Amino acid sequence: MTTAYDKASEAARALLTAFDEIQLAEMCAAQSARIRRVRLLHREEYGGCAECTHESMVSWPCRTIRAVDGEQPDA
């Protein structure tokens, strides 16, 4: 029977063996807070990104939000 641990990436397995549950929970909470701060900066405003748009409109979702959402960046 395959477990979730068996399906985990090598990086995830390394974290699981290096940290206890409290440390992992604290890391996840900190990461979630960072992502929230990025999303607050790069919010949709009048069809563009509030952070990226300066003189010319940068459509929303901007490259940063697309990257946070898991989209691969353009080459």
C-alpha positions as CSV (number, residue, x, y, z in Angstrom):
1,M,0.0,0.0,0.0
2,T,1.4,3.4,-1.0
3,T,1.3,6.1,1.7
4,A,1.3,9.8,1.5
5,Y,4.9,9.7,2.7
6,D,5.8,7.4,-0.2
7,K,4.3,9.9,-2.7
8,A,6.1,12.9,-1.1
9,S,9.0,14.6,-2.9
10,E,12.5,14.2,-1.7
11,A,12.5,17.8,-0.4
12,A,9.3,17.0,1.6
13,R,10.8,13.9,3.0
14,A,13.9,15.8,4.1
15,L,11.8,18.4,5.9
16,L,9.8,15.6,7.6
17,T,13.0,14.0,8.9
18,A,14.7,17.3,9.9
19,F,11.9,19.0,11.8
20,D,9.2,18.1,14.3
21,E,5.5,18.8,13.7
22,I,5.6,22.1,15.6
23,Q,8.5,23.4,13.5
24,L,6.7,22.3,10.3
25,A,3.5,24.0,11.4
26,E,5.4,27.2,12.1
27,M,7.1,27.1,8.7
28,C,3.8,26.6,7.0
29,A,2.1,29.4,8.9
30,A,5.0,31.8,8.0
31,Q,4.9,30.8,4.4
32,S,1.1,31.4,4.3
33,A,1.6,34.8,5.8
34,R,4.2,35.7,3.1
35,I,1.9,34.6,0.4
36,R,-0.9,36.7,1.9
37,R,1.4,39.8,1.9
38,V,2.3,39.2,-1.7
39,R,-1.4,38.9,-2.7
40,L,-2.2,42.1,-0.8
41,L,0.4,44.0,-2.8
42,H,-0.5,42.4,-6.1
43,R,-4.2,42.8,-5.8
44,E,-6.5,43.5,-8.8
45,E,-7.4,47.2,-9.1
46,Y,-9.3,48.5,-12.1
47,G,-8.4,45.5,-14.2
48,G,-4.7,45.8,-13.5
49,C,-2.2,44.9,-10.8
50,A,-2.0,47.5,-8.0
51,E,1.7,46.8,-7.4
52,C,3.0,46.2,-10.9
53,T,1.1,49.0,-12.7
54,H,2.9,52.3,-12.7
55,E,2.6,54.3,-15.8
56,S,1.3,51.6,-18.1
57,M,-1.3,49.0,-17.2
58,V,-0.1,45.6,-16.2
59,S,-3.1,43.2,-16.5
60,W,-4.2,41.2,-13.6
61,P,-3.3,38.5,-12.6
62,C,0.2,39.8,-13.0
63,R,3.2,37.5,-13.5
64,T,3.8,37.4,-9.7
65,I,0.3,36.2,-8.9
66,R,0.5,33.7,-11.7
67,A,3.8,32.3,-10.3
68,V,2.3,32.1,-6.8
69,D,-0.6,30.2,-8.2
70,G,1.8,27.7,-9.7
71,E,2.0,28.8,-13.4
72,Q,5.4,28.4,-14.9
73,P,7.0,31.8,-16.0
74,D,7.4,32.6,-19.6
75,A,10.9,31.9,-21.0
